[in-house]
């Protein structure tokens, strides 16, 4: 679709934001496309890892609010309340979906990752950034409040004090500093970014997909579950993963002292 490039090769689904002239700012159509493809990937037996990236020099500069507000200046301007009616089926559906889909998500960050662009990286299971990338919450400087889970994700990832620096004071963070803070998982020189992402993607594509997906579910569910509830979740996940073909392959490989050859089944 226009603005989103999709490639499914082998077990890897690549979703590349393709609006480089706007620093890959998101539109309603692109968000809808991301939701559709991520949702479908969660049910697709052939997809073992999802990769989010941006074309050109930047990952994503946030939502294209300039274009949206330009469309709303005539008599067809949306009614009051349009934002709160729209968000639950758009950005506020995309972020929880990335967090909960039982397919690992890898995000490649170069250039600017702002607003929802930053939140896409936060919602990924592994985010690798160029050390000179710029991660920024633009809301206070633009005069409106955060959306797409920023005020929920940031404190949990980097703590209250640093989250307030970014959300209230508008501090932009480099990729290198983001890695030190735990905002992203790794920062590398820009020239090494593609290879670093490919290495993570290859490892996840060859991993025991069922066990990885259930472990992701446990990490997400554990954020709001009591210990007793979470132990029940762990028992269920263990029951399911131990019935997989990859579990049997892992046992055989251990006995035979060889690397396992997981198929994702």
Secondary structure, DSSP 4 states (H G I P E B T S, - for coil): -TTEEEEEETTEEEEEE--GGGTT-B-HHHHHHHHHHHHHHTT-TT--EEEEEESTT-SB--B-HHHHHHHTSSTTPPPTTHHHHHGGGTHHHHHHHHHH-SS-EEEEE-SEEETHHHHHHHHSSEEEEETT-EEE--HHHHTS---TTHHHHHHHHH-HHHHHHHHTS---EEHHHHHHHTSSSEEE-GGGHHHHHHHHHHHHHTS-HHHHHHHHHHHHHTTT--HHHHHHHHHHHHHHHTTSHHHHHHHHHHHHTS-------
